[in-house]
């Protein structure tokens, strides 16, 4: 069974990937897809949205005779990621309390 993935969750996941190191789009896509079932075409709009919001910066670096576009998390993006993590913790705890409450004997 698969649960829907919200835009906020995708934003949080992409920011988490970039918290570790700057990366180009295809690499980000592969890292996210290794854990979540999302299409490659789903992630490029996420990157553009995060850049537009000021959470990411973009720069080009030469690679094998062509430019590769890299994404880097900004200080504002790190703040947003911290907020997403707080929200996720509350969300997860609430969902787990509901999902597993039926199995507890009082």
C-alpha positions in Angstrom: 0.0 0.0 0.0 1.2 3.5 -0.8 0.4 6.7 1.0 0.2 10.0 -0.9 3.2 12.2 -0.7 2.5 15.9 0.0 4.3 18.9 -1.5 5.6 19.7 2.0 7.0 16.3 2.6 8.8 16.4 -0.8 10.2 19.8 0.1 11.4 18.5 3.4 13.0 15.4 1.8 14.8 17.4 -0.9 16.1 19.9 1.7 17.3 17.0 3.8 19.2 15.6 0.9 20.9 18.9 0.2 21.7 19.5 3.9 24.3 16.8 3.5 26.0 18.3 0.3 25.3 20.3 -2.8 24.0 18.1 -5.6 22.8 18.2 -9.2 19.2 17.4 -10.1 19.7 13.9 -11.3 21.6 12.9 -8.1 18.9 14.4 -5.9 16.3 12.5 -7.8 18.1 9.2 -7.4 18.6 9.8 -3.7 14.9 10.6 -3.2 13.7 7.8 -5.4 15.8 5.3 -3.5 13.4 5.8 -0.5 10.2 7.2 -2.1 8.1 6.1 -5.1 8.1 9.4 -7.0 8.8 10.1 -10.7 11.8 12.0 -11.8 9.6 14.7 -13.4 8.0 15.3 -10.0 11.2 16.6 -8.4 12.3 19.3 -10.8 9.2 21.5 -10.0 10.0 20.9 -6.3 13.6 22.2 -6.9 12.3 25.3 -8.8 9.7 26.0 -6.1 12.4 25.8 -3.3 14.7 28.0 -5.3 11.9 30.6 -5.9 11.1 30.5 -2.1 14.8 31.2 -1.3 15.4 27.8 0.3 17.9 26.8 -2.4 20.5 28.6 -4.5 21.6 27.3 -7.9 25.0 27.4 -9.6 26.6 25.7 -12.6 29.8 23.7 -12.6 31.6 22.3 -15.6 31.4 18.5 -16.0 32.7 16.5 -19.0 32.6 19.5 -21.3 29.1 20.8 -20.2 27.6 22.6 -17.4 25.8 20.8 -14.6 23.3 22.7 -12.5 23.9 22.3 -8.7 21.5 23.1 -5.9 22.6 24.2 -2.4 20.5 24.8 0.7 20.4 28.3 2.0 20.3 29.5 5.6 16.6 30.1 5.1 16.3 26.6 3.7 17.9 25.2 6.9 15.4 27.1 9.0 12.5 25.7 6.9 14.0 22.2 7.2 14.1 22.5 11.0 10.4 23.6 10.9 9.5 20.7 8.7 11.3 18.3 11.1 9.3 19.7 14.1 6.1 19.4 12.2 7.0 15.8 11.0 7.7 14.7 14.6 4.3 16.0 15.8 2.5 14.5 12.7 4.2 11.1 13.1 3.5 10.9 16.8 -0.1 11.7 16.3 -0.6 9.2 13.4 1.2 6.5 15.4 -1.0 7.2 18.4 -4.0 6.6 16.3 -2.8 3.7 14.2 -1.5 1.7 17.2 -4.0 2.7 19.9 -6.2 -0.2 19.0 -3.5 -2.8 19.9 -3.0 -1.5 23.4 -4.8 -3.2 26.3 -5.8 -0.8 29.1 
